[in-house]
Amino acid sequence: MPIFNSKSTMAKSLKGLHLFHYTFSNCSQRVRLALAEKGLSWASHHLDLSKNEHITTEYQAINPKGVVPTLVYDGEVVVESNDILYYLEEKFPQPSLIPDDDAKRTAMEAIIHFSGTAQTSIKVITFDRFFRKIITSSEEDVRFFERYRNNQEVVQFMQDFHENSEAWSLRVSAAVTEVDAVLTRLDKVLTQSHWLSGDEYGLADISWVVNIYRMNSMAYAFDQCPNLASWFDRASTRKAFQEAVVLYQP
Ligand SMILES: N[C@@H](CCC(=O)N[C@@H](CS)C(=O)NCC(=O)O)C(=O)O
């Protein structure tokens, strides 16, 4: 069980379900979608990443990497969006979002695992194709991250993004290679089953649909993956997806 021993007394005192999240973060969308599919009510703690609202001592006491989402349930703090999906499934098993069959469940877990490993590549592509057009990063932003983030990985990321030189180009080409390989792999899975989770919609679909939504909104081509394209139509027109992701946006 992925419970994090948070130092935050505030988090530990929370009763019921609470989510620290950001509207546009795909990892937050993943958890909001799982909550919606399960019909659960939760209290929102919205942190606007564009205003650096997550970069506070209070939030880094709750989530030491200073990233969203974080789920708190009756004082139990859970970080890592895919781990939160499993946690919700265990605490709120109905409706079930995992296959009954062990082999199918193992296959589903592998697909969820590589949505986590692809996250850095998705972030690189998002910054390169989207944020580069709308934000101008400065040396000051990098110094701010250096000073206030415990997370060296995100500091280096900001540095490379800001410098926009060789290190950044290498990140972008590696990210595109990884994402293309992953899309092809998902497309192949969908030649064998209707959903990424097997015969029924489930956690692997939740984990991936928010990523594909992001890629789609950046006009990232996946026409070479026809099964994935039709799966995306099915998954993104579900009521819960509309509520938790599309209509959640202002
Ligand atoms: N592996 C983590 C990744 C979390 C993550 O990187 N969240 C992003 C938003 S999708 C974030 O908080 N970024 C803010 C930052 O790094 O400053 C998860 O799945 O929860």
The ligand as a Tripos MOL2 file, in Angstrom:
@<TRIPOS>MOLECULE
LIG
   20    19     1     0     0
SMALL
NO_CHARGES

@<TRIPOS>ATOM
      1 N1          5.0180   10.5370  -11.0190 N.3       1 LIG1
      2 C1          4.2150   11.5890  -10.4840 C.3       1 LIG1
      3 C2          4.4480   12.8140  -11.3550 C.3       1 LIG1
      4 C3          3.7970   14.0300  -10.7550 C.3       1 LIG1
      5 C4          4.1300   15.2760  -11.5750 C.2       1 LIG1
      6 O1          5.1940   15.4130  -12.1840 O.2       1 LIG1
      7 N2          3.2000   16.2250  -11.5220 N.am      1 LIG1
      8 C5          3.3620   17.4240  -12.2690 C.3       1 LIG1
      9 C6          2.0440   17.7910  -12.9200 C.3       1 LIG1
     10 S1          1.4930   16.5200  -14.0310 S.3       1 LIG1
     11 C7          3.7600   18.5560  -11.3470 C.2       1 LIG1
     12 O2          3.2930   18.6490  -10.2320 O.2       1 LIG1
     13 N3          4.6210   19.4420  -11.8180 N.am      1 LIG1
     14 C8          5.0120   20.5990  -11.0880 C.3       1 LIG1
     15 C9          6.4690   20.7490  -10.9550 C.2       1 LIG1
     16 O3          7.2090   19.7800  -11.1650 O.co2     1 LIG1
     17 O4          6.8800   21.8640  -10.6230 O.co2     1 LIG1
     18 C10         2.7440   11.1750  -10.4770 C.2       1 LIG1
     19 O5          2.3410   10.3680  -11.3220 O.co2     1 LIG1
     20 O6          1.9890   11.6230   -9.5950 O.co2     1 LIG1
@<TRIPOS>BOND
     1     1     2 1
     2     2     3 1
     3     2    18 1
     4     3     4 1
     5     4     5 1
     6     5     6 2
     7     5     7 1
     8     7     8 1
     9     8     9 1
    10     8    11 1
    11     9    10 1
    12    11    12 2
    13    11    13 1
    14    13    14 1
    15    14    15 1
    16    15    16 2
    17    15    17 1
    18    18    19 2
    19    18    20 1
@<TRIPOS>SUBSTRUCTURE
     1 LIG1         1 GROUP 0 **** ****
